[in-house]
């Protein structure tokens, strides 16, 4: 499989519709586009390009620290400020709810995610995230060992794959594959083990010192690495491409070999069938996905969280900062004056709103490429009839090519409910659209230009291969679109990972002593924090960056 095939599928392919998914038979399904306010984001984009003027500020407000952006990084920065005893701060957010790519919604009274849907149990390289989970009651030390609240661990069965007309346990294609495929699984497992023994792989990467071998991996594509090692089996390739699209938003021909191996080496490794390795690490999930976490982070902020604010300008001044923001509700511009600011915005936005931006920020913004994503929530009035094989699971993936199964499958929002009898539920479907030869913009345009009805037809046709009764039982289908969902870890000629400039740890950081020193990204009175700086998007990267920025703010 090649990236070009996936991109063409995202742009032009129309899946064959069975009679049950004929548009004429789908009028009972309601829905529309939800979540991200695309028009609001485009208005901001046009203004930053000079196409739209803004009125002069009508109100001046003062606070000690301004946090621009209420995604995971911004919320983590706000939490760090509170832990330091700083209560005089303001968090400005473009959308009507905090959380960024980790927000949630409800359908038919059932919670469901609008983006990220799980958090792997963090390792010791991320003590900030471990402490967050402890403060939320998700883990506690019992008899000298850390234990996680089993109510929030993903319940079994965890994942299954629709392969060759049946459901099988796990996501690695197994049933009916030949000995050559199984041998390739074993060889790739050995390659991951060798990579892990040759250097340290950590999340977050800002604590990771790349070895020469790792830098070489960061300079080539994952596909090139697999070809060099003659790991070319089609089933292995499908699985690894799925993993890359799932974690990075683009396939194995797009992401670096470092990223492809990091997916396994930084967490649980790769366990080939029949191996005696340790069980895969657990993960935390909720019906609303990581929206549960961001809601816990946002709740203590109260009136310090200001949603519906478009940050137009961030200026470093002699005495502090000025931040101009458009208030969507009042249709007026507010000016915030503060001693310092945390810029927790995507790099392409930060580079435009920071006045006289430093060169390292401009360079980083030019280097980052974002993957477009689509998230659809399907409300079902009754449980689905299942094909033979593995039982319904939390994560359900369909095997196929770019035409038959371009998505990443679906998660069942009610899987965590522990109800004894299956009933109505919400399925959350994910699709990473990948990248075109020109980057993400052409694909993002196709994401936004396609009608809700066309997306509905494509999604139902794809999932109906495993669930022929899906369309008849679907009551509503809501779609959330992310044109710039996540940074893609592309190969770089220099072998660099991420975009953070070389910096020394802050000797005046107020982080607890057991936290590892984090190199800060700052410029005068500004601190920068976003997962974009790491070059890929996961909760641990965003949270750790935000926490460090909040601890370092003056």
Residue, then its C-alpha position, 0 to 999 in steps of 0.5 A: x500500500x502506498x500513501x498516494x492510494x490513501x490520498x486518492x481514496x480520501x479525495x475521490x473514491x466513492x465506496x459502492x453502496x449496497x441497497x441498505x445504504x442507498x441515499x434514498x433509504x437514509x432519510x431517517x438519519x439526522x445529523x450535521x457538522x459539529x465541533x470545530x467552528x470552521x467559519x470562525x477559524x477561517x475568519x481568523x485565518x483571513x484576518x491574519x493574512x490581511x484580508x479582514x480588518x478588526x476594530x480597535x480594542x474597546x476594553x482593556x483587561x489586566x491579569x498576571x498571566x495570559x494563556x492563549x489556547x485551551x487545548x491540552x497544553x493550555x489547560x496543563x499550563x493553567x493547572x501548573x499556574x494554580x499549583x504554584x499559587x497563581x490564581x490571577x490568569x486568563x485562558x483564551x480559547x477560539x472555540x466554545x469549549x476547551x479541550x482542543x482535539x480532546x473534546x467530547x459531545x453527547x448523542x441520545x444522552x450518551x457521551x462520545x468523543x470528538x477526537x482523542x479517545x484514550x490515554x496509554x498508561x504513562x511511563x516514568x519519562x512523563x511523571x507530570x502526567x503520572x501525577x495528574x492521574x494520581x490527583x484525579x484518583x485514577x491511580x494510587x500506590x497500594x502495598x508499594x505498587x502503583x495501581x490504576x482504577x479498573x473502572x477507567x482501564x479499557x475493558x476486555x475485549x479491547x480490540x478486534x479486526x474484521x478480516x476475510x469476512x470474520x472478526x478476529x481478536x487483535x488488530x494484527x492479521x492472523x487467520x489464514x495468513x501463511x508462514x512467510x507472513x508469520x516470519x515477517x512478524x517475527x523479524x519486525x519484532x526483532x527489529x523493534x527489540x534491537x532498536x530499543x536496545x540501541x537507544x532510549x525511546x521516551x515520551x515526551x521526546x524533549x527528554x530523549x537524546x537521539x543517538x546517531x542511529x535514531x537520527x539516521x532513522x529520522x532522516x528516512x521514511x518508514x517505508x524506506x526502512x522496511x524495504x531496506x530490511x526486506x520487511x515487505x509482507x502485505x499484511x505486515x505493511x497494512x498493519x504498520x500503515x494503520x498504526x502510523x495513520x492512527x497515531x500520526x495521521x499519515x501512512x508509513x510512506x509519509x512518516x519517518x522511520x524514527x516515528x514508525x519505530x517510536x510507536x512501538x519502542x517507546x511503549x509496549x514493543x511489538x509482540x509477534x504471534x507466539x512470542x513470550x513477551x510481556x502483555x501489552x500495556x493497559x490504557x485509560x478510556x472513557x465513553x467521551x474519550x479524552x474529553x473526560x480528562x480535559x473536562x477535569x482540567x477545565x472545571x477548576x478554571x471557572x471564569x478564568x476560562x474565556x471561550x469564543x475568543x480569537x487571539x489576533x495579536x500577541x506582543x512582547x512589550x518592555x513591561x510584559x505582554x499585550x494580547x488582543x482577542x476578538x470576542x465572538x459574543x460581543x463582536x468586539x476586540x479585548x486587549x489583555x495586559x499581563x506580565x507574561x503569556x503562554x502561547x499554547x497555539x498550533x505553530x502555524x497560528x502562533x507564527x502569525x499572531x506573535x508580533x515580530x515573531x522570533x526566527x525559531x518560531x517562523x522556521x518551526x511553522x514552515x516545517x510543520x505539516x498537519x494531517x486532516x482528520x474526520x471524526x463521526x459519531x453514529x447514534x444507534x437505536x439498537x445493538x448491531x447483529x454481528x458477523x462470526x468471530x471475536x466478540x464486540x470490542x472497544x476498538x473495531x477495525x476493518x481490514x482493506x485497501x484505500x477503496x474498501x476501508x479507508x477509515x481507522x474503524x470505530x470505538x464503542x462509546x458504551x463499551x465502558x458502561x458494564x451494562x449486562x445487556x447490549x442496547x443503544x450506543x454511539x459508535x465513533x468512526x475515525x478517518x485520517x485523510x493523509x497527505x498529498x504531494x503538496x502537503x495537507x492543504x489539498x486534502x484538507x480542502x476536500x475534507x471541508x468541501x465534501x457535503x455531510x450527505x456524501x460523508x454519511x454515505x461513504x461512512x455507512x457503506x464502509x462500515x456496512x461491510x461488517x454490519x449490514x444492519x448499520x444504516x437501518x439502526x442509525x438514528x443520527x450521524x454527526x461529523x467533526x472535521x479537523x483541517x489541521x488536526x495533528x503534526x505529522x513526523x515527516x523525515x528530515x534531512x538533519x535527522x531532527x525530531x520536532x521543532x523545539x530550538x536548542x535550549x538549556x533547562x531553566x534553572x529557576x523552574x518551579x517544577x517539583x524536584x522529582x520532575x526531569x528538567x525540561x528545556x523551555x521554549x521562550x522569548x522574552x515574556x512569552x513561553x511556547x507550549x504545544x504538541x506541534x513542537x514535538x513534531x507529533x501529537x499525543x497527550x503526554x507531549x502536549x501536557x508536559x509542554x504546557x506544564x513546563x511553560x506554566x511552571x516557568x512563567x514569571 
